[in-house]
Amino acid sequence: MRFVDLPTDLLLAFFLDLDVEDVLSLKQSCRVLYTIGSLDYLWHKLVRRCNLPLNISLGADSSTLSGQELQVIVVKALKLDHNWRNPDAHIQRAIPIMRWDKSYVNNMHLLPGGKWLVATQLTGGFSAPHTNLSLWCLDDMTSPCIIKTVRIYGSATSCRAYYQPARHKFTIAVALGRDVSEWIEVYHISLDNPAAATHSESLVIPSVASDEPLRYLCNIDNLRICGDLLGATYHEIPDQDYIHPHQPVVETVHVYLRNLVTGATATFKACDGDWHQDRIAFELFRNQYALGYAARHDLSEQIISFYDIPPSIIPENLEPAPNSDSNPSFEGILSSRCRPPHRGSFSYRASSGSLEHGIPILNTMLFSGSSREVIIDRFSPPDHETRFIGLPTIASQAFPHHGVMGDHKQLGATGRRAVWVDFGAAAILRKWTSSRRRRGEELSAGTSILMPPSSGLPFNSKDICRIAFDEATCRLCIGLLTGELYICDFL
């Protein structure tokens, strides 16, 4: 009996044990194997095992796509992975979408897929600061366009956007500051009528010490949106006028959650003591949030925790976590762990989060000042450990660096790719990729140059002040100190 004469269910079982690359090769051998290798059921299974960032349309569910559609997405991902790992592959083109300006882009968020960009520009100077909030469509690289611009009072410190495809609506949150005050503005922009952008609300985060609200200053560190759920971390600094001279100053980190539809709010105390705001990692998921921070007395160690969100806060379009506490408290913890310490102290310089098969993943990128290492970790709750395919609960990889400052770094949504500007003898934009298995062979993780000092592009790495990055397309948005803004395609 020939191999192709075996029953269909046996052939399908054989295909299910193959890697994606082997399936693509085998299905080209004959019509029978081509038919089996094109089945929707097969590709839905293969995608779940695929350890590459996939460029699936924003908000789309992979289970609703056909096998042919998934195959096209996977083939593109394989080609991009091959080129991203190539140390001789650099940025091919840089398209200016904003020319020289008196103000510069101080915050950016490139949504998954690289099609939509949210950016803020500071205008008006320090005496009367205002922020221009813009939503860009980058679908056509030859003609990028602004969908909507909103002028806001205050200086933006961060921005975040979330797209709901069923409603054709963007929800955009901006953290703003003026003098010693900080607050959050929320806007809704409909693609059906972008001119009618609505200002939802201004959120002034209340002090946890509600009986003495004026004795604290609030600094918003992280801002995240998931559907109609907004989350942020902030730290309260005691006002100098109320500090006792013989008592140590303690800055307290809190988590703030708000349902943007009902207005339900919850605030949790996360940690206090010897910490720094750069060492706080925070990501928001459908019914949990993840928090990472440095231990109080040992900055070479980090603590990672996953928490359930109270059902009273979760919007109707998101499912509550099972057995979560209805009382807004710091209960309902899923896991808490300390990772083995790395050499020297560190700072969180980037974090990201993703849902993989319904499991929350927290990705962190740390930069060690003493050992000059870039340390990239992926964390998941330990109760889901056995459900992963090719993804350990903790995956840690370290690489050398010469110095990274401010917002010159970005970690991909799934933690499998990253970019940063390395300031050594010459500023160099570097790229990183994680390890993965291919046809039984381990492809090692590594770094290489994404933009050499003499790149032929209209700017140099030393001129970069902001970076936004989408790992599924490897598209970058680069803001310069001159006020120029470029879209860079890797291929």
LINBEL-V517231 format. One record per pair of residues at least 6 apart in sequence whose ideal C-beta (glycine too) atoms are under 7 Angstrom apart, sorted by the first residue. I is the first residue (numbers start at 0). J is the second residue. D is the distance in whole Angstrom. If there is no record, write none. Layout:
BEGIN
i | j | d
I | J | D
I | J | D
END
This chain:
BEGIN
i | j | d
3 | 29 | 6
3 | 31 | 4
3 | 32 | 6
7 | 35 | 7
10 | 35 | 5
11 | 35 | 6
11 | 38 | 7
11 | 41 | 6
14 | 22 | 6
14 | 35 | 6
14 | 36 | 6
14 | 41 | 6
15 | 41 | 7
15 | 44 | 6
17 | 25 | 7
18 | 437 | 7
18 | 438 | 5
19 | 45 | 5
19 | 49 | 6
19 | 73 | 6
20 | 77 | 7
20 | 437 | 6
20 | 438 | 6
21 | 438 | 6
22 | 36 | 5
22 | 45 | 7
25 | 32 | 6
25 | 36 | 6
26 | 32 | 5
26 | 33 | 5
26 | 36 | 3
26 | 37 | 7
27 | 33 | 7
37 | 66 | 5
37 | 67 | 7
38 | 66 | 6
39 | 65 | 6
39 | 66 | 4
41 | 66 | 7
42 | 66 | 4
42 | 69 | 4
42 | 70 | 6
43 | 62 | 6
46 | 53 | 7
46 | 61 | 5
46 | 69 | 5
46 | 73 | 7
47 | 356 | 6
48 | 388 | 5
49 | 73 | 6
50 | 389 | 5
50 | 435 | 5
51 | 76 | 4
51 | 80 | 6
52 | 76 | 7
52 | 411 | 6
52 | 413 | 5
52 | 415 | 6
52 | 416 | 7
52 | 470 | 5
52 | 471 | 4
53 | 72 | 5
53 | 73 | 7
53 | 76 | 5
53 | 471 | 6
54 | 72 | 6
54 | 75 | 7
54 | 76 | 7
54 | 112 | 6
54 | 471 | 4
54 | 472 | 6
55 | 61 | 6
55 | 72 | 6
56 | 112 | 7
57 | 110 | 6
57 | 111 | 6
57 | 112 | 5
57 | 114 | 7
57 | 162 | 5
57 | 164 | 7
58 | 162 | 6
58 | 163 | 7
58 | 164 | 4
61 | 69 | 7
79 | 473 | 6
79 | 490 | 7
82 | 88 | 5
82 | 490 | 6
83 | 416 | 7
83 | 430 | 7
83 | 432 | 5
83 | 473 | 6
83 | 489 | 7
84 | 432 | 6
84 | 442 | 7
86 | 447 | 4
89 | 448 | 7
89 | 449 | 6
89 | 450 | 6
89 | 451 | 6
89 | 454 | 6
90 | 449 | 6
90 | 450 | 5
90 | 454 | 7
90 | 456 | 7
90 | 487 | 5
90 | 489 | 6
91 | 488 | 6
91 | 489 | 7
91 | 490 | 6
92 | 488 | 6
93 | 456 | 5
93 | 457 | 6
93 | 485 | 4
93 | 487 | 5
94 | 140 | 6
94 | 485 | 6
94 | 486 | 5
95 | 483 | 6
95 | 485 | 5
96 | 135 | 7
96 | 143 | 5
96 | 484 | 5
96 | 486 | 6
97 | 483 | 6
97 | 484 | 4
98 | 483 | 6
99 | 481 | 5
99 | 482 | 5
99 | 483 | 6
100 | 482 | 3
101 | 482 | 7
102 | 120 | 5
102 | 121 | 5
102 | 122 | 5
102 | 482 | 6
103 | 120 | 7
103 | 464 | 6
103 | 478 | 6
103 | 480 | 6
103 | 482 | 4
104 | 118 | 5
104 | 119 | 7
104 | 120 | 6
104 | 465 | 6
104 | 478 | 4
104 | 484 | 5
105 | 119 | 6
105 | 120 | 7
105 | 121 | 5
105 | 155 | 6
105 | 465 | 7
106 | 118 | 7
106 | 119 | 4
106 | 155 | 5
106 | 157 | 6
106 | 158 | 5
107 | 116 | 7
107 | 118 | 5
107 | 465 | 5
107 | 467 | 4
107 | 476 | 5
107 | 478 | 6
108 | 117 | 5
108 | 158 | 6
108 | 159 | 6
108 | 160 | 5
108 | 467 | 6
109 | 116 | 5
109 | 467 | 4
109 | 468 | 7
109 | 469 | 5
109 | 476 | 5
110 | 160 | 6
110 | 162 | 6
111 | 412 | 6
111 | 469 | 6
111 | 471 | 6
112 | 469 | 7
112 | 471 | 6
112 | 472 | 7
113 | 137 | 6
113 | 469 | 4
113 | 472 | 4
113 | 474 | 4
114 | 136 | 7
114 | 137 | 6
114 | 138 | 5
115 | 134 | 7
115 | 135 | 7
115 | 136 | 6
115 | 137 | 7
115 | 162 | 7
116 | 135 | 4
116 | 137 | 6
116 | 467 | 7
116 | 476 | 6
117 | 134 | 6
117 | 158 | 6
117 | 160 | 4
117 | 171 | 6
118 | 133 | 5
118 | 135 | 7
118 | 484 | 7
119 | 130 | 5
119 | 131 | 7
119 | 132 | 5
119 | 155 | 4
119 | 158 | 5
119 | 173 | 6
120 | 130 | 7
120 | 131 | 4
121 | 128 | 6
121 | 130 | 6
121 | 154 | 6
121 | 155 | 7
122 | 129 | 5
122 | 131 | 6
123 | 129 | 4
128 | 153 | 6
128 | 154 | 4
128 | 177 | 6
129 | 150 | 6
129 | 151 | 7
129 | 152 | 6
130 | 151 | 5
130 | 153 | 6
130 | 154 | 6
130 | 155 | 4
130 | 173 | 7
130 | 175 | 7
131 | 148 | 6
131 | 150 | 6
132 | 148 | 7
132 | 149 | 5
132 | 151 | 6
132 | 158 | 7
132 | 171 | 7
132 | 173 | 6
133 | 145 | 5
133 | 148 | 5
134 | 146 | 5
134 | 147 | 5
134 | 169 | 6
134 | 188 | 6
135 | 143 | 6
135 | 145 | 6
135 | 146 | 7
136 | 143 | 7
136 | 144 | 5
136 | 146 | 5
137 | 143 | 5
137 | 486 | 6
140 | 486 | 7
140 | 488 | 7
143 | 486 | 6
146 | 188 | 7
146 | 193 | 5
147 | 188 | 5
147 | 193 | 5
147 | 196 | 5
149 | 186 | 6
149 | 196 | 6
151 | 173 | 6
151 | 175 | 7
151 | 184 | 6
153 | 175 | 3
153 | 176 | 6
153 | 177 | 5
154 | 175 | 6
154 | 176 | 5
154 | 177 | 7
155 | 173 | 5
155 | 174 | 7
155 | 175 | 6
156 | 174 | 5
156 | 175 | 7
156 | 176 | 6
156 | 219 | 7
157 | 174 | 5
157 | 222 | 5
158 | 171 | 7
158 | 172 | 7
158 | 173 | 5
159 | 172 | 5
159 | 222 | 5
159 | 223 | 6
159 | 224 | 5
160 | 169 | 6
160 | 170 | 7
160 | 171 | 5
160 | 224 | 7
161 | 170 | 5
161 | 224 | 4
161 | 225 | 7
161 | 226 | 7
162 | 169 | 5
163 | 226 | 7
167 | 189 | 6
167 | 190 | 4
167 | 191 | 5
168 | 187 | 6
168 | 188 | 7
168 | 189 | 5
169 | 188 | 4
170 | 185 | 7
170 | 187 | 6
170 | 224 | 6
170 | 259 | 7
171 | 186 | 5
171 | 188 | 7
172 | 183 | 6
172 | 185 | 5
172 | 222 | 6
172 | 224 | 6
172 | 229 | 6
173 | 183 | 7
173 | 184 | 5
174 | 181 | 6
174 | 183 | 5
174 | 219 | 4
174 | 222 | 5
175 | 181 | 7
175 | 182 | 6
175 | 184 | 6
179 | 216 | 5
181 | 217 | 5
181 | 218 | 6
181 | 219 | 5
182 | 201 | 6
182 | 202 | 6
182 | 203 | 5
183 | 202 | 4
183 | 219 | 7
183 | 231 | 7
184 | 201 | 6
185 | 199 | 4
185 | 200 | 5
185 | 202 | 7
185 | 229 | 7
185 | 259 | 6
186 | 196 | 6
186 | 197 | 7
186 | 198 | 6
186 | 199 | 6
187 | 196 | 7
187 | 197 | 5
187 | 199 | 6
188 | 196 | 5
189 | 195 | 7
199 | 259 | 6
202 | 257 | 7
204 | 217 | 5
204 | 233 | 6
204 | 255 | 5
205 | 212 | 7
206 | 212 | 4
206 | 215 | 5
206 | 235 | 6
207 | 235 | 7
207 | 253 | 6
207 | 266 | 6
207 | 268 | 7
208 | 214 | 7
208 | 215 | 6
214 | 237 | 6
214 | 238 | 5
214 | 241 | 5
215 | 235 | 4
215 | 236 | 7
215 | 237 | 6
215 | 238 | 7
216 | 235 | 7
216 | 236 | 5
216 | 238 | 6
217 | 233 | 5
217 | 235 | 6
218 | 233 | 6
218 | 234 | 5
218 | 236 | 7
218 | 276 | 7
219 | 231 | 5
219 | 233 | 5
220 | 232 | 5
220 | 233 | 6
220 | 234 | 7
220 | 276 | 5
220 | 279 | 6
221 | 231 | 6
221 | 232 | 5
221 | 279 | 7
221 | 281 | 4
222 | 231 | 5
223 | 230 | 5
223 | 231 | 7
223 | 281 | 7
223 | 282 | 6
223 | 283 | 4
225 | 283 | 5
225 | 284 | 6
225 | 285 | 6
226 | 314 | 5
226 | 316 | 5
226 | 317 | 5
227 | 258 | 6
227 | 259 | 5
227 | 260 | 5
227 | 314 | 4
227 | 316 | 6
228 | 256 | 7
228 | 258 | 6
228 | 283 | 7
228 | 312 | 7
228 | 313 | 7
228 | 314 | 6
228 | 317 | 6
229 | 257 | 5
229 | 259 | 6
230 | 254 | 7
230 | 255 | 7
230 | 256 | 5
230 | 283 | 4
230 | 288 | 6
231 | 255 | 5
232 | 252 | 6
232 | 253 | 7
232 | 254 | 6
232 | 269 | 7
232 | 279 | 5
232 | 281 | 5
233 | 253 | 6
233 | 255 | 6
234 | 250 | 5
234 | 251 | 6
234 | 252 | 5
234 | 276 | 6
235 | 250 | 7
235 | 251 | 5
235 | 253 | 7
236 | 250 | 5
237 | 248 | 6
242 | 248 | 6
249 | 271 | 5
249 | 272 | 6
250 | 271 | 7
251 | 268 | 6
251 | 271 | 4
252 | 269 | 4
252 | 270 | 5
252 | 271 | 7
252 | 274 | 7
252 | 279 | 6
252 | 292 | 7
253 | 266 | 6
253 | 267 | 6
253 | 268 | 6
253 | 269 | 6
254 | 267 | 5
254 | 269 | 5
254 | 288 | 7
254 | 290 | 7
255 | 266 | 5
256 | 264 | 7
256 | 265 | 5
256 | 308 | 6
256 | 312 | 5
257 | 264 | 5
258 | 312 | 5
258 | 314 | 6
260 | 314 | 6
263 | 311 | 5
263 | 312 | 5
265 | 309 | 6
265 | 312 | 5
265 | 327 | 3
267 | 329 | 5
268 | 329 | 7
269 | 290 | 6
269 | 292 | 7
270 | 292 | 5
272 | 295 | 4
273 | 295 | 5
273 | 296 | 6
274 | 292 | 6
274 | 293 | 6
274 | 295 | 7
275 | 346 | 7
277 | 346 | 4
277 | 347 | 6
277 | 348 | 7
278 | 292 | 6
278 | 293 | 4
278 | 346 | 6
278 | 347 | 5
279 | 292 | 5
279 | 347 | 7
280 | 291 | 4
280 | 347 | 5
280 | 350 | 4
280 | 361 | 7
280 | 363 | 5
281 | 288 | 7
281 | 290 | 6
282 | 288 | 7
282 | 289 | 5
282 | 350 | 6
282 | 351 | 7
282 | 352 | 3
282 | 361 | 5
284 | 352 | 6
284 | 354 | 6
284 | 359 | 4
285 | 317 | 5
285 | 318 | 6
285 | 354 | 7
286 | 307 | 7
286 | 308 | 5
286 | 313 | 6
286 | 317 | 6
286 | 318 | 6
286 | 319 | 5
286 | 320 | 4
287 | 305 | 5
287 | 306 | 6
287 | 307 | 6
287 | 308 | 6
287 | 320 | 6
287 | 333 | 7
287 | 359 | 5
288 | 306 | 6
288 | 308 | 6
289 | 305 | 5
289 | 352 | 6
289 | 359 | 6
289 | 361 | 4
290 | 304 | 5
290 | 306 | 7
291 | 301 | 6
291 | 302 | 7
291 | 303 | 5
291 | 350 | 7
291 | 361 | 6
291 | 363 | 6
292 | 301 | 7
292 | 302 | 6
293 | 300 | 7
293 | 301 | 6
294 | 300 | 4
294 | 302 | 6
294 | 337 | 7
297 | 340 | 7
298 | 344 | 4
298 | 345 | 7
299 | 340 | 4
299 | 341 | 6
299 | 343 | 6
299 | 344 | 6
299 | 345 | 7
300 | 337 | 5
300 | 338 | 7
300 | 340 | 5
301 | 338 | 6
302 | 335 | 6
302 | 337 | 6
303 | 336 | 6
303 | 361 | 6
303 | 378 | 5
304 | 332 | 6
304 | 334 | 7
304 | 335 | 4
305 | 333 | 4
305 | 334 | 5
305 | 359 | 6
305 | 380 | 5
306 | 331 | 6
306 | 332 | 6
306 | 333 | 7
307 | 320 | 4
307 | 323 | 4
307 | 324 | 7
307 | 331 | 3
307 | 333 | 7
308 | 320 | 7
308 | 323 | 7
309 | 323 | 6
309 | 324 | 6
309 | 325 | 6
309 | 326 | 7
309 | 327 | 5
310 | 319 | 4
310 | 323 | 6
310 | 325 | 6
311 | 325 | 6
311 | 327 | 7
312 | 327 | 7
313 | 319 | 5
323 | 331 | 5
324 | 330 | 5
324 | 331 | 5
333 | 380 | 5
333 | 382 | 7
334 | 380 | 5
334 | 381 | 5
338 | 376 | 7
338 | 393 | 6
341 | 367 | 6
341 | 372 | 7
341 | 374 | 6
342 | 367 | 7
342 | 369 | 7
342 | 370 | 4
343 | 367 | 5
343 | 368 | 6
343 | 369 | 3
343 | 370 | 5
344 | 368 | 6
344 | 369 | 6
345 | 365 | 4
345 | 366 | 6
345 | 367 | 5
345 | 374 | 7
346 | 365 | 7
346 | 366 | 6
347 | 363 | 6
347 | 365 | 6
348 | 364 | 6
348 | 365 | 7
348 | 366 | 5
348 | 403 | 6
348 | 408 | 5
349 | 364 | 4
349 | 408 | 5
349 | 409 | 6
349 | 410 | 4
350 | 361 | 7
350 | 362 | 6
350 | 363 | 5
350 | 410 | 7
351 | 362 | 5
351 | 410 | 5
351 | 411 | 6
351 | 412 | 5
351 | 414 | 6
352 | 359 | 7
352 | 360 | 6
352 | 361 | 6
352 | 362 | 7
353 | 360 | 5
353 | 412 | 5
353 | 413 | 5
358 | 379 | 6
358 | 383 | 5
358 | 386 | 7
359 | 379 | 7
359 | 380 | 7
360 | 377 | 6
360 | 379 | 5
360 | 413 | 7
360 | 414 | 7
361 | 378 | 5
362 | 377 | 5
362 | 410 | 6
362 | 414 | 3
363 | 376 | 5
364 | 373 | 7
364 | 375 | 5
364 | 408 | 7
364 | 410 | 4
364 | 417 | 6
365 | 374 | 4
366 | 373 | 6
366 | 400 | 6
366 | 403 | 5
367 | 374 | 6
371 | 399 | 6
371 | 400 | 6
371 | 401 | 7
372 | 397 | 4
372 | 398 | 7
372 | 399 | 6
372 | 400 | 7
373 | 397 | 7
373 | 398 | 5
373 | 400 | 5
374 | 395 | 6
374 | 397 | 5
375 | 396 | 5
375 | 414 | 7
375 | 417 | 6
376 | 393 | 6
376 | 394 | 7
376 | 395 | 5
377 | 394 | 5
377 | 414 | 5
378 | 393 | 6
379 | 387 | 7
379 | 392 | 5
381 | 392 | 6
384 | 392 | 5
389 | 436 | 6
396 | 433 | 7
396 | 444 | 5
398 | 431 | 7
398 | 446 | 5
400 | 421 | 5
401 | 421 | 5
401 | 422 | 6
401 | 423 | 3
402 | 422 | 4
402 | 423 | 7
403 | 419 | 5
403 | 420 | 7
403 | 421 | 7
403 | 422 | 7
404 | 422 | 7
406 | 465 | 5
406 | 466 | 7
407 | 419 | 6
407 | 420 | 4
407 | 463 | 6
407 | 466 | 6
408 | 419 | 4
408 | 466 | 7
409 | 417 | 7
409 | 418 | 5
409 | 466 | 5
409 | 467 | 6
409 | 468 | 4
410 | 417 | 5
411 | 417 | 6
411 | 468 | 7
411 | 470 | 3
412 | 470 | 6
413 | 470 | 7
415 | 432 | 7
415 | 433 | 4
415 | 470 | 6
416 | 431 | 7
416 | 432 | 5
416 | 470 | 4
417 | 431 | 4
418 | 428 | 7
418 | 429 | 7
418 | 430 | 5
418 | 449 | 6
418 | 466 | 6
418 | 468 | 5
418 | 475 | 7
419 | 429 | 6
420 | 426 | 6
420 | 428 | 5
420 | 460 | 5
420 | 463 | 6
421 | 427 | 5
421 | 429 | 5
425 | 452 | 5
426 | 459 | 7
426 | 460 | 4
426 | 461 | 4
427 | 448 | 6
427 | 451 | 7
427 | 452 | 6
427 | 460 | 6
428 | 449 | 5
428 | 450 | 4
428 | 460 | 5
429 | 446 | 5
429 | 448 | 6
429 | 449 | 6
430 | 446 | 7
430 | 447 | 6
430 | 449 | 4
431 | 446 | 5
432 | 444 | 6
432 | 445 | 7
433 | 444 | 5
434 | 441 | 6
434 | 442 | 6
434 | 443 | 5
434 | 444 | 4
435 | 442 | 5
450 | 456 | 7
450 | 460 | 6
452 | 459 | 7
452 | 460 | 7
458 | 479 | 6
458 | 485 | 7
462 | 479 | 5
462 | 480 | 6
463 | 477 | 6
463 | 479 | 6
464 | 478 | 6
464 | 479 | 6
464 | 480 | 5
465 | 478 | 4
466 | 475 | 6
466 | 477 | 6
467 | 475 | 7
467 | 476 | 4
468 | 475 | 5
473 | 489 | 4
474 | 486 | 7
474 | 488 | 6
475 | 487 | 4
476 | 484 | 7
476 | 486 | 6
477 | 485 | 5
477 | 487 | 6
478 | 484 | 5
END
